[in-house]
Amino acid sequence: AVPGNSATILTKFCFDFDPDPAKHAGVWKLTFHRLTTKPAESSVWILLFDDEVESFPEISGVWDEASCEEKMKHAKWKREVSSEARSPQGWQMDVPLSQKVRPRWWFAALASCSPSAVEFEYVIHPTNPLRGWQKEYSMDRTGIFYISLGFLVLFGLCSVLQFAAYKLWRAEGYEVHPLIRGLTACVWAAVLAELIGS
């Protein structure tokens, strides 16, 4: 819920960039449904901020004290929520982004610009379409699959060597120290974690 005359940050995402302004480096897919306010004609807005100084960094320092109008002045994009958002089917729209200099963090917020509180359900699906199969990843996580794969191979090799050494010690009649057993369990747990994380 969003209290009256305030705004709530819903999510953030780091979008890609491209020097060609004709290319959309990022897309916000926004869906709101079952939105309710009292009175029904209350003003509800979607606000998008980026990490440029005059946008989110400047307003975030006084976020709780700033009025809805002040937040809207700092937003890079804003749109009043359609009445369709009050239905169970909801209201959906795509917001393409173009930025030419570097990847930037963007922040999505919902604002109630009236004394009425807002109840709502939402789905926000940001993507980086220029990143191919990694488009679902925020730019701060692009490439993490390959890092995880590298650690999976490394831990997998360690687990094979550790298990072979463990069997060798047992075959030669040595008593395996509890610390060795714990180390073996930790290596296998690391392999399992990388499998799940990948």
C-alpha positions, 0 to 999 in steps of 0.5 A, spaced: 500 500 500 502 507 498 499 512 503 496 518 501 500 524 498 507 519 498 510 515 493 513 508 494 519 505 490 517 498 487 523 496 484 530 498 481 534 495 475 540 497 471 539 498 464 544 497 458 546 503 453 547 504 446 550 510 442 545 509 437 539 513 440 534 509 435 536 503 439 532 501 445 537 499 450 532 497 456 524 496 456 520 496 463 514 492 462 509 494 467 502 491 469 498 494 475 491 490 477 486 490 483 488 498 484 483 501 489 483 508 492 478 512 496 475 516 493 475 512 486 477 519 483 484 519 486 490 521 482 495 515 482 502 516 478 507 511 475 514 515 476 521 512 473 527 515 476 534 514 473 541 515 477 543 522 474 544 527 480 538 531 478 533 525 478 533 519 484 540 521 487 537 528 489 530 527 491 532 520 495 535 524 500 529 528 502 524 522 499 520 522 506 519 529 506 518 531 499 511 532 496 508 528 490 509 534 486 516 534 487 518 527 486 514 528 479 519 534 478 525 529 478 522 523 475 525 522 468 518 519 466 511 519 469 504 517 467 497 517 470 495 510 472 489 508 467 482 506 470 483 499 467 488 498 473 482 497 477 480 491 474 482 484 475 485 484 468 489 490 470 493 495 465 499 494 462 504 498 458 511 497 455 516 503 457 522 503 452 529 506 454 534 509 450 541 511 453 547 513 450 553 514 455 553 508 460 549 503 464 544 506 469 540 504 475 533 506 474 527 506 479 520 505 479 515 508 484 508 508 485 505 515 487 499 517 490 498 525 489 492 525 493 490 524 501 487 517 499 492 511 500 492 506 494 492 498 495 494 495 488 497 488 485 503 489 480 508 485 476 514 489 473 518 486 468 524 490 466 529 487 460 535 489 457 533 486 450 540 488 447 543 482 451 540 476 448 539 470 452 541 474 458 536 480 457 533 478 464 539 480 468 540 487 470 547 489 468 550 488 475 549 481 474 550 480 466 556 475 466 554 471 472 552 465 469 559 464 466 562 466 473 557 461 476 559 455 471 567 457 472 566 455 480 562 449 478 567 446 474 572 448 480 568 445 486 566 439 481 574 438 480 575 439 488 570 434 490 572 429 485 579 429 488 577 430 495 572 424 494 578 420 491 583 421 497 577 420 502 577 413 499 584 412 498 585 413 506 579 408 508 582 403 503 589 403 506 586 403 513 587 410 516 582 413 520 579 419 517 579 425 521 572 428 522 575 435 519 576 431 513 569 429 513 567 436 514 571 438 508 569 433 504 561 435 506 563 442 505 566 441 498 560 437 495 555 442 498 559 448 494 558 444 488 550 443 490 550 450 491 553 452 484 548 447 481 542 450 484 545 458 483 546 456 476 
